[in-house]
Amino acid sequence: MVIFYHQQVASAPLPLKRWVLYGIALIILVRLVLLLHHFYVDLDGFFLARGDDVIRIKSAALWSRLPRFWPDAAWLPLPSYLLGAAFWIDPDPFTAPAVLHLAMSTAVYVIGLCT
């Protein structure tokens, strides 16, 4: 029986790095579907914005325009730093926090799988 080179390559498993990337992409897709399901089905399309959320987003937006060491006297600065960096990429106050939330929750999930 003769085995050609292209048959061996075609039947070889994908490297681990590629499987990890596919797994992360799948996790992001599942998280996005669950987030959309929660928004449209569980909340009936309504988004509840408490006063805390609005003020933190406003504080981060102000920090993104005028960075300083301590953005707000009421809260610790890490959320303002992260959201402010997201506002540098996308200044929309609705999509930037949602994308940051999706990225951070996916990162935590992937780190949890790796440990």
C-alpha positions as CSV (number, residue, x, y, z in Angstrom):
1,M,0.0,0.0,0.0
2,V,1.4,3.4,-1.0
3,I,0.7,6.4,1.1
4,F,1.2,9.7,-0.6
5,Y,2.5,12.7,1.3
6,H,-0.7,14.8,0.8
7,Q,-2.7,12.0,2.3
8,Q,-0.6,12.0,5.5
9,V,-0.8,15.8,5.8
10,A,-4.6,15.8,5.2
11,S,-5.2,13.3,7.9
12,A,-2.8,14.8,10.5
13,P,-4.5,16.5,13.5
14,L,-4.4,20.3,13.7
15,P,-1.7,21.8,16.0
16,L,-2.7,22.6,19.6
17,K,-2.4,26.4,18.9
18,R,-5.0,26.3,16.2
19,W,-7.4,24.3,18.5
20,V,-6.9,26.8,21.2
21,L,-7.8,29.7,18.9
22,Y,-10.9,27.8,17.6
23,G,-11.9,27.2,21.2
24,I,-11.6,30.8,22.2
25,A,-13.5,31.9,19.1
26,L,-16.3,29.4,20.0
27,I,-16.4,30.7,23.6
28,I,-16.7,34.2,22.4
29,L,-19.5,33.2,20.0
30,V,-21.4,31.3,22.8
31,R,-21.0,34.3,25.2
32,L,-22.3,36.7,22.6
33,V,-25.3,34.5,21.9
34,L,-26.0,34.1,25.6
35,L,-25.7,37.9,26.1
36,L,-28.1,38.6,23.3
37,H,-30.5,36.0,24.6
38,H,-30.4,37.6,28.0
39,F,-31.0,41.1,26.6
40,Y,-33.8,40.2,24.2
41,V,-35.6,37.3,26.0
42,D,-35.0,37.8,29.7
43,L,-35.2,41.6,29.7
44,D,-37.7,42.0,26.8
45,G,-35.3,44.3,25.1
46,F,-35.1,46.7,28.0
47,F,-31.8,47.7,29.5
48,L,-31.7,48.7,33.1
49,A,-29.3,51.5,33.8
50,R,-28.8,52.3,37.5
51,G,-27.3,55.5,38.6
52,D,-24.0,53.8,39.5
53,D,-23.6,52.5,36.0
54,V,-24.2,55.8,34.3
55,I,-21.9,57.7,36.6
56,R,-19.1,55.1,36.1
57,I,-19.5,55.3,32.3
58,K,-19.5,59.1,32.4
59,S,-16.4,59.1,34.7
60,A,-14.6,56.7,32.3
61,A,-15.6,58.9,29.3
62,L,-14.2,62.0,31.0
63,W,-11.0,60.1,31.9
64,S,-10.6,59.0,28.3
65,R,-10.6,62.7,27.2
66,L,-8.5,63.9,30.1
67,P,-6.4,61.1,31.7
68,R,-5.3,61.7,35.3
69,F,-4.1,59.4,38.0
70,W,-7.2,59.2,40.1
71,P,-10.3,59.6,37.9
72,D,-13.0,59.8,40.6
73,A,-12.9,60.3,44.3
74,A,-15.8,57.9,44.9
75,W,-14.4,54.7,43.3
76,L,-11.2,52.9,42.8
77,P,-9.6,53.7,39.4
78,L,-9.3,50.4,37.6
79,P,-12.8,50.4,36.1
80,S,-12.3,53.9,34.8
81,Y,-8.9,52.9,33.4
82,L,-10.4,49.9,31.6
83,L,-13.5,51.7,30.3
84,G,-11.5,54.8,29.4
85,A,-9.2,52.6,27.3
86,A,-12.3,51.1,25.6
87,F,-13.6,54.6,24.9
88,W,-10.3,55.4,23.2
89,I,-11.0,52.5,20.8
90,D,-14.8,53.1,20.4
91,P,-16.3,56.3,21.9
92,D,-19.9,55.0,21.9
93,P,-21.2,54.7,25.5
94,F,-23.3,51.7,24.7
95,T,-21.0,49.5,22.7
96,A,-17.7,50.1,24.4
97,P,-18.8,48.8,27.9
98,A,-20.6,45.8,26.3
99,V,-17.5,44.9,24.3
100,L,-15.3,45.3,27.3
101,H,-17.6,43.1,29.4
102,L,-17.6,40.4,26.7
103,A,-13.8,40.5,26.4
104,M,-13.2,40.4,30.2
105,S,-15.7,37.7,30.9
106,T,-14.3,35.6,28.0
107,A,-10.8,36.1,29.3
108,V,-11.8,35.1,32.8
109,Y,-13.5,32.0,31.4
110,V,-10.5,31.0,29.3
111,I,-8.1,31.5,32.2
112,G,-10.3,29.4,34.4
113,L,-10.2,26.6,31.7
114,C,-6.4,26.8,31.5
115,T,-5.9,26.5,35.3
